[in-house]
Amino acid sequence: MTKVLDCGSVFPGCDYQVHGPTDAEVIVKELDHAHSAHELGPVSVALRERIRGAIREAEPVKRAS
């Protein structure tokens, strides 16, 4: 199942959303985004844990019948 992270849950006011097959990939994508969009410097363990805690399973896409 796909993982998803709303950047705004870590950086309030941001509407960027990250998707990936694993927590690790979502974290990497979020940190890439945060470095460029939020001018993030060095990443603390606390921030990495905050990001990990904000990742959730994506809702399955419902297809019309």
N, C-alpha and C positions, 0 to 999 in steps of 0.2 A: 504494500500500500504506500502511497505517496505521502511524504511529510510536508508540512507547510508551516511557515512562520510569518506573522505580520510584523514587519519592522517596528511599527508603532507601539507594539507591546514592549519593546526594548528602548526605542527612541521615540517618545511621544510626539505625535503630530505627523509622523511619516506614514504614507500610505503604500509604501513598497511592500511587495509580498514575495517570498522566496519559496520555491518548491524543489523537492529532490527526493530520491529514493531512500536516503539514509539521513540520520541526524548529522553525521559527520559532513556530508555534502551540503546540507542546509547551512550548517555553521560556517563552512568555508565561503559559501555564496553570500551569507549575511555579513561576514567580516569584510569581504571585498567591497560590498555595497557601502558598509559603514565607513570604511577608510576613504572612499571617494565622495560620498554624499554628506557624511557627517564629520569629515576631517578627523576621524578617530586615530589616535596615536597608538601607543603600545596597549596590548590587550591583557587585562588582568584576569586572573582565575575567576574572580567574582563575576565579571562581565560574561565570560565564556559560560559560566553556570547559569547566569540569567538568560542567556540566549537559549541554552539547552532546555531550560525549564519552560520556555515559551513555545517550543516546537510542539505541534499537534499532528494527529492523523488528518489527512484531507478527507472531506466528505465525499462519498462516492457520487459520481455523476449519474443522475437519473435520466434515463432515455425515454423519450416519448414512445408510447405504444400505439 
